[in-house]
Amino acid sequence: MTTPQFPQHFATLADAITVVGIELRTSNTEAMQTIPPLWQRFGQENVLAAIAGKRGEDVFAVYTHFEHAGSNNTSLYSLVIGAAVAPGTPVPAGMVRVVVPASPRAVFAVEKGRFDLVGAAWQTIWQRGDLAKTFIAEYEQYHANGDITVSIGLHATATPNA
């Protein structure tokens, strides 16, 4: 079996993205056991419907609040699954707000509708030593049309063609 390819391009996120959703505190060593139940909860509780003022129907899974922010993702971090909203949008009970800062990004495309390939995309990204990752706020974006992208924050001084 061949390893799937994940096309990548560089982009600049000109404006911060505010996301409201449900949160999990986890680590890469626990992720296979802890993240799937969060996705189940997201669907079962119809979290998207409870978020007022959504900026579209895309679902965001934001990895942030890294214990070693700025250097690596080897310890605890937060995963927030939700929707993009305006910065001042009220946060429903039981949810949190996180912000993906404006920044240069490396954006990886996952085959349309292939949720099962997102983990493999992350494995590929983690192995990329040539990317000056910030470890501040990374996100998966599940577009309403079925497209899936993974966006990684990069240091501005080390970003080619951003």
JOHU-V533571 format. One record per residue. N is the residue number from 1. RES is the residue in one small letter. PHI is phi in radians with two decimals (999 if undefined). Layout:
BEGIN
N&RES&PHI ; N&RES&PHI
END
This chain:
BEGIN
1&m&999 ; 2&t&-1.59 ; 3&t&-1.33 ; 4&p&-1.13 ; 5&q&-1.64 ; 6&f&-2.20 ; 7&p&-0.95 ; 8&q&-2.31 ; 9&h&-2.46 ; 10&f&-1.77 ; 11&a&-2.57 ; 12&t&-2.01 ; 13&l&-1.39 ; 14&a&-1.24 ; 15&d&-2.18 ; 16&a&-1.06 ; 17&i&-1.95 ; 18&t&-1.69 ; 19&v&-2.15 ; 20&v&-2.00 ; 21&g&-3.09 ; 22&i&-1.66 ; 23&e&-2.08 ; 24&l&-2.32 ; 25&r&-1.78 ; 26&t&-2.63 ; 27&s&-2.51 ; 28&n&-1.10 ; 29&t&-1.26 ; 30&e&-1.81 ; 31&a&-0.93 ; 32&m&-1.10 ; 33&q&-1.66 ; 34&t&-1.70 ; 35&i&-1.30 ; 36&p&-0.97 ; 37&p&-1.12 ; 38&l&-1.17 ; 39&w&-1.11 ; 40&q&-1.06 ; 41&r&-1.06 ; 42&f&-0.96 ; 43&g&-1.31 ; 44&q&-1.10 ; 45&e&-1.55 ; 46&n&0.85 ; 47&v&-0.95 ; 48&l&-0.97 ; 49&a&-1.18 ; 50&a&-1.49 ; 51&i&-1.69 ; 52&a&-1.39 ; 53&g&1.26 ; 54&k&-1.07 ; 55&r&-1.70 ; 56&g&1.83 ; 57&e&-1.80 ; 58&d&-1.16 ; 59&v&-1.82 ; 60&f&-1.98 ; 61&a&-2.06 ; 62&v&-1.79 ; 63&y&-1.76 ; 64&t&-2.71 ; 65&h&0.92 ; 66&f&-1.11 ; 67&e&-1.02 ; 68&h&-1.97 ; 69&a&-0.92 ; 70&g&1.58 ; 71&s&-2.18 ; 72&n&-2.89 ; 73&n&-2.07 ; 74&t&-1.47 ; 75&s&-2.11 ; 76&l&-1.19 ; 77&y&-2.66 ; 78&s&-1.84 ; 79&l&-2.04 ; 80&v&-2.07 ; 81&i&-1.87 ; 82&g&-3.01 ; 83&a&-2.35 ; 84&a&-1.30 ; 85&v&-2.43 ; 86&a&-1.16 ; 87&p&-0.92 ; 88&g&-1.62 ; 89&t&-1.06 ; 90&p&-1.06 ; 91&v&-1.73 ; 92&p&-1.09 ; 93&a&-0.99 ; 94&g&1.48 ; 95&m&-2.10 ; 96&v&-2.33 ; 97&r&-2.03 ; 98&v&-2.31 ; 99&v&-2.20 ; 100&v&-1.63 ; 101&p&-1.21 ; 102&a&-1.01 ; 103&s&-3.03 ; 104&p&-1.17 ; 105&r&-2.41 ; 106&a&-1.80 ; 107&v&-2.03 ; 108&f&-1.92 ; 109&a&-1.62 ; 110&v&-1.85 ; 111&e&-0.88 ; 112&k&-0.85 ; 113&g&1.29 ; 114&r&-1.68 ; 115&f&-1.01 ; 116&d&-1.18 ; 117&l&-1.69 ; 118&v&-1.10 ; 119&g&-1.07 ; 120&a&-1.14 ; 121&a&-1.08 ; 122&w&-1.07 ; 123&q&-1.02 ; 124&t&-1.09 ; 125&i&-1.11 ; 126&w&-1.07 ; 127&q&-1.41 ; 128&r&-1.37 ; 129&g&-1.39 ; 130&d&-1.51 ; 131&l&-1.75 ; 132&a&-1.47 ; 133&k&-1.21 ; 134&t&-1.58 ; 135&f&0.95 ; 136&i&-1.93 ; 137&a&-2.72 ; 138&e&-1.94 ; 139&y&-2.65 ; 140&e&-1.74 ; 141&q&-2.13 ; 142&y&-1.74 ; 143&h&-1.23 ; 144&a&-1.01 ; 145&n&-1.49 ; 146&g&1.75 ; 147&d&-1.15 ; 148&i&-2.29 ; 149&t&-2.29 ; 150&v&-2.08 ; 151&s&-2.06 ; 152&i&-1.99 ; 153&g&-1.25 ; 154&l&-2.16 ; 155&h&-1.19 ; 156&a&-1.06 ; 157&t&-1.29 ; 158&a&-2.06 ; 159&t&-1.76 ; 160&p&-1.33 ; 161&n&0.95 ; 162&a&-1.53
END
